[in-house]
Amino acid sequence: MTDQILIVEDDAAILELLVEELEEAGHTVTGVDSAEQALTLSETTAFDVIISDIRLPGMDGMTLLDTLAQQPDHPAMIIITAFGSIEQAVDALQRGADDFLTKPLDLDQVRASVARLGRRRALKTRQQASETRDIFQLDDMTSCTPAMSTLFDQARRLATQQAAVLIQGESGTGKELMARALHRESARRAGPFVAVNCASIAPDVMESECFGHVRGAFTGAVAHRRGLFQQAHGGTLFLDEIGDMPLALQAKLLRVLQTHCVRPVGSEEEQQVDIRIVAATNRPLLELIEAGLFREDLFYRLETFSLTLPPLRERPDDIALLAEHFIERYRREQRRDIMILSPSALSLLWAYPFPGNVRELDNAILRAVTLARTDALEPDDFPERFRQTVTARESHDTQAQAWLSLEQMEQRYIRRVLDAVDGNKRRAAEILGIGRKTLYRRLEERESP
């Protein structure tokens, strides 16, 4: 990630070397040869990191450290000490330095120290952002949007009931997660949760799969077999993609909802089942009814209690939250160091429409964490289609609107980022890759006549 770095070093050769090295690493670097100059610059520029030698003409590096440490939100400090000066290094750390380097400088250690402080700062920013926003949770589902909070409350109320529930939403919005949440929040939580995808079972065997069969019911039925409905006894049966269930089986499902009994294939007797049915679909059931592919009476029986999960594009504030959640999960699984989204990667995710919703974001983060070469996920770590789609959309938007000045484009983008983070200027500055003082100045320029 890009940092604003100030280097304080009176040795011109070392100063030039550090500036060149860190600029090649992608940072914005300023070099000065005195602590007095550093203090003056820090009043107008919000540096992320200051690297200072201890021995300087005039004010020394330790005094500079003491002065900056008294300021709120002061930058991270790296102190350069002479070789073998362990006492100085320990003293600097005790007085507030974040790290120390010894001469002769190892450039790999310089880059590693700056990167480590960048990750630490990004993690702190994420934690502070989390503390300033409301995060709502339901079982394994999380969100920071009021609409999802309302949906979670509705789900908790429905979980206490025994009636069937219909969950609607696009593919990848989390319908099975919601079904599991309803089960775990209910009095049936100790019972089984049995999930079946109606689109994945061949129609000619679906009845046997759902209701079971007795021995001799058909060729190959050499023993009695309990169906999914019986296996879910005492718990919850989740029927995913119910819009793909054959009409003949829909009639039998309606009877189960009415009588709480099932009849195995080949049997003359019905069996009582104590189950709660939760169904889900990503298809427009009303259109299927008009086409004669779904029973109207079954629809209204299920639709009495329904939940609709919004697509991810309608809750963009959740993108960063969910991305952080997935990054942490896969980072731990792969035993990676602290990982963060770079500002440019986050901007890419915000601009992408996510037709595959949360599942697509989940898979994209898994890919990025697995393939990332550094501890900051960059746009190149994400699928090529993300960048192609965003580029095409931006090109279309540019052609569809009047040309804007560079200043207008900058102000519009700043406003977009601020809206996305609910006005949190600290977080906005981090995403934009600028200091907060610079952000304040840009906002003042926007408001001035």
N, C-alpha and C positions, 0 to 999 in steps of 0.2 A: 504494500500500500504506500501511497505517496505521503511523505512527511515534509513539514516546513522545518528545516534544520538550520541552526546558527552555530558556526564554529568560531571559537575564540582561541587564537594561537598566534604568538608573535614571531614564530619561525616561518618565514614566507614560503619556504620549500614544502614544509609539512602542511601548511594551510592550503596551498595550491593542490597538493596531492589529495588531501581529504575532500576538498570541494569537488574535484574532478571525479573521484571514486564514487562519492555518494550521489552526484548528479547522474552518473552512468547507471546507478541503481534505481533511478527514477524519482529521486527526491528533489525538492526545491531547496537549494542550499545558498546561504549567505555566509561570507567569511569576513571577520574583523580581527584586528591585532591587539585589542585592548578590552578590558572589562567595562570601562566607561562607555565605549561605543556599544557594547552589548546591551547595557542597561538602557541606553537611549533608544536603540532599535526595538527592544522588547516592549517599550511603551506604545508603539504604533503597530507592531506586528505580533500576532499570536503564534509564536513558535511552538512546535510540538516537542522538539528536542534541542537542547543546547549542549554542545560538546566543548569543554573548556580545559585548557592546560592550567595547572596550579600556578606555575611560575609565569607571571606576566608583568610588564612594566606598569607602575602605578598600582592600582587595585589588583590584588592577586585573585586567583580562581576560587579560593575558599571563601573570601569575602563576597565575591559575586554569588557564590552558592548560598551563603547566609542571607544575602539581600533578596534574592529571588525566592527563597524558601518561605519568606514572610508574606509573599503575595498570594492571593486566592487564585486557584486554578493555574498555578505556575507550571511551566514546562518541565518535562523530564530532564534530568541533568546527568551527563556522563563526564566524569573528571579524569583527566590524563595526568598520571603521576610518573615520576622517574622510575627506572628499573629498580626493583627490589624495595621500593618505598611502601612496604606493607602497612606501616603505622599510618602513613598519610592516607592510604586507601581506606583503612578501617575508620579513621577519623572522618573522612568525607562521607562514607555511608551512614555513620551515626548522625551526621549533621544534615542529612536529607538527600544525598546523591542517590541516584537510582542504579548506577553502575560505575565501574572505573576501568580504565585501560592503562597499560604500562608501555613506556617507550623502551626499545624501538617498537613502533606500532605494527601490529599484524592486521592488515586490511580486511582479512576474512573475519577477524574478531570484531572489527569496527562495524562491518555490515551486519553481523549476527547480533550485536548489542542493539543496534538501531531497530532491527527487525523484531527483536524480543520486546523492546519497549513499545513498539507499534502494536504488537498483539496484545500486550497488557493494557494499553490505552483503549484499544478497540473493545476488549472484553469489559472494561470498566464502563465505557460508553453504553454498551449493550445492557449491562446490569442497571445503570441509571435510567436508561430508556424504559426498561421493564418496570422499574419502580414507579415511573411517572404515568404509565398507561394501565388501564384496567385489563386484566387478563381473565377470561372466563373459561372454565373447564367443565367437561362432562366426561367422566371416565377417561378414555384415551384421546378425547377430542379437546382442542384448545383454540381460542379465538380472542381477538381484542375488539371485535365489532359488536355494537349494540344489537344488531339483527340476530347474530348468532347467540348472544346472551338470552334474548327472548326465546329463541328456538330451544336452547338448553333447558330453560325453565318449563316450557311446554312438555318437553320430553320427560322431565322428572315427574310432572303431574301424571302423564300417561303411564309411566312405569308402575305406578301404584294400582293401576286398573288391570282387569283380566281380559278386556276386549281386544280384538285384533287391531293391528296398526298397519297403515300403508305409508311407506316412506318413498317419496318421489324426488327425483333429481337426476341431473346429467351423470353420465359415467365418470367415475373418479371423484365424486363429491364426498364420499364417505358414508354411503348408505349402510354397508355392513358394520362399520364402526358404530353408527347410531343404533343399529339393531342390537349389537352386543351391549351398548350402554343401557338400553331399555331393559335388557335381561339382568345386567349386574345391579341396576338400581331397583329391581323389583324383588318381591318376596320369593321369586323362583330362582334367585341367584345361586343357590346350592344345587339346583337341578342342572340337567344337561342343556347345552346350547347346540342345536344341530342345524347346520347350514346346508342348503342345497341350491344349486344354480339350475333353474328350470331350462335354461338355454343349452346346457351342456349334457343333458340326458336325452337319449333317443326317445321319441314319442312312444314307440312300441314297448318300451320297458319301463316307462315312467310310472305307470300305475303300480307295477310290482315293486319298484324302488320306493315309492311313497307309502303304500299300504301293506307291503309284504305279500307273501303267498304261502299256500300250504303245499305239502308234498303232492306231486302229481298234477298240479294246476296246469302245467304246460310242459312241453318237452324240455328236459333239462332241470325241472324242478324236483330234485331228488330229496329235498329236505324242507322242513318248514323254515321260513325266513321272516324275521321281523323287519317291517318297513321303517322308513325315517320317522313317520308319525309315532309309531310305537317306541322308537329309540328316544324320542324327545319327551316321553311321558314324565311329567313332573317338572318340565322345564319349558324351553322356548324353541319353536321350529321357525327358522328363517327361510322364507321362500324368495330367493333373489331372482330378478328378471321374470316376475310372474306373468308379464305380458306375453311371454313365449310358451306358457302352459297350454297344452291342447284343450280344445273346448270340452271334450268328454270328461277330462280330468277336472276341469273347472267346476262342472256340475257336482262332482263328488266332493270337491273341496268345500263348496257351499254347504253341502249336507253335513260335513264334519263340523263346520262352524255353527250349524244349527243344532246338531244332536250330540256333538262331542264323541262320536263313535266312528270307527273305521271297519271296513270289511276287507280282509285280505283276499287277494285274487284266488279263486277256487274254493272259497269258504262260504258256508251258508250262514255263519254266525258273525254278528258284529262284536267288536271289542271296544270297551270304553277307554278313552284316552284323556288324560289331564294335561293339556298343552295350551300354550298361548302361541298364536300365529302372528308373526311379523312378516309382512310382504314388502317387496321393493321393486321398483321399475324405473327405467330411464326412458320408457316409451310413453307416448300420449295415449292413455287408456281410453279416453273419450273418442278419439279417432279410431281406435281399434274396435270400439263398440259399434260405431257407424259402419265400419267395414265388415262387421259380422265375425270378428276374430276374438272378441272378449265379451263375456256375459255381463249384461247391464246390472242384473241383480247381485252378482258377486262384487262388482265394482262398488255399488252403493253400500254393501255390507262392510267392505274393507275401508271405504273412504270416510266413514263416519268419524274415525280418528286417524288423521293423517298428518304427516310432517313433510315439509318440502325443504330440501337442502339447496341453498343458493350456489351457483357456480363461483369459482374462485375469482373470476374477473369482476364480479359484483361486490367483492369484499377485498379490494387490493391492500387494505391495511394489514390483512392477515399474511400477506406474502412473506414479509420480512420475519414475522414471528414464527411461521411454520418452517421457513428456511433455516432459521437458527435452531429450531427443535430437531429437524432432520440432520443438520450438520453435527450437532452434539451427539445424536444417537450413533451415526455412522463413524464419527471420529473415535468414539469409545470402542465400538466394535472392532475397528481396524487399528486401535491403539496408536492413533496419531496424536501429535501435539495439538495445542489449542489452534483451532482453525476459524477463520472469519470470512465473511463475504467482502470483497473489495467494493468500494463505492461504485465502480463501473459495472461490476457484476450485479449488484443490487439494482442499479438503474436498468440493466437488461431485463431482469426478472419483472420489474414493475411495468416495463413496456410490452412484455410478451403477453398474449391473450390467454394462454393456458387452456386450449380446447380440451385437454385431458384432465384439467382441474388438479385437485390436491395429489392424486396419484401420479400425475405427470411431474409435478414439482418434486415429490418424494423420489421418483426414479432419477430425475435430473441431478438432485443433490447427491444421491448415492454415486452416480457416475462421476460427478465433479470431485467429491472427496477421494474416491478411489484413484482418479487419474491426476489429481493436482500435484504439481512439482514443488509448490511452496505452501506455506501455511495460510496464504490468502487465496481464496477461490476467485479466479479471474474469468472474464467472458469466454476466453478460449477453452476453459474447462467444461463448458456446457455444450449441448448438442448444436451442430451447425444450423439446424432448422430454427433455433432460437434467434440467432443473429440474422439469418435470412428473412425471417418473418418480420422482425422489428425494423430492419432496413427497408423492406417493402412498404410497411405501414407508414414509416416516417417519410418515405419518398412520396407516397400518395397524399399524405397530409400536407407536404410542402407544395405539391402541385395544386391542391384544392384550395389553398388560401393565398391571400396577398402576401408579397414578400415582406418580411420583417427585418428591421435593422438588427445588427449583432447585439446591441444593447437590449432591444426588446426581447430577443430570443433568450438572452441571459436572464432577464427579469422574469420572464414567463417560466423558465425552468426552475429558478429559485423558488417561485411561488408554488410550483407543482411539488417540489420536494418538501417545502414547509407544510403544505396541505396533507401530504402523505404521512408526516410524522406529528400531526396535530399541533403544529406550531412550535415544536421543541427545537429551539435554535441551536443548542449544543449538538443535537443529533443531526440536524440539517447541515451544519458546518462540517461534521465528520463525513457525511455522504458526499458533499460537494467537494471535499478535499481542500477546504480553505479554513483559515482561522476564524474564530467567532468575531473578532474585531473587524475582519474583512467583511464578514457577512453583515454585521451591523451597518458598516459604511455603505454597502451596496443597497441595503434596505432604506437607509436615509436618503440616498441618491434617488431612489424610486419615488419616495414620498415628497421630495422637495419639488417646488413648482418649476 
